[in-house]
Amino acid sequence: MAPQSLLKRSTVKLHRIVSGGQTGVDRAALDVALALGLPSGGWCSQGRRAEDGLILDRYPLRESAAPDDETRTRRNVEDSDGTLILNLGKLDGGTALTASLARQIGKPCLIVALEEGIEPAAFRDWLHEHRIAVLNVAGPRESQRLGIQAAAYSCLEGLPRA
């Protein structure tokens, strides 16, 4: 199935979307949440830094006390009910760290290869099974996977309203 509108047919009503605000999947998740009026937030690195400069104030993120990305990644995993990872290609870097932290902390983590997609019913079942109201969305930054921000936005744009 094509990766488009992964969440469009989900009947689960999410209460909040969180991410770290980096370019790529993180930013796509926040943009979709803002466009739909869905509450969003999460933790970003100290100084609101991202690879494209400072993270804009329109993204309601809290700064972690540490400048490293691992601290904000851990906080977002801890503060959510589960993590959705959207990826293209090999799971590596901060994306692999996110999956590892979710396992260590004992939080559900669903990894979706955007090039393969996922059946909307399987995603809906995952949300229901794990009772996810606060969803952490993570994945590679734009410079690591060119085009992933647009692909992730397309995939997420069907998010249900709160």
ABEGO torsion letter per residue (X at the ends): XBABGAAAABABBBABBBBAGBBEAAAAAAAAAAAAGBBBEEBBBBGGBBAAEBBBAABBBBBBABABAAAAAAAAAAABABBBBBBBEBBBEAAAAAAAAAAAAGBBBBBBBAAAEBBAAAAAAAAAAAGBABBBBBEBBAAABBGAAAAAAAAAAABBBX
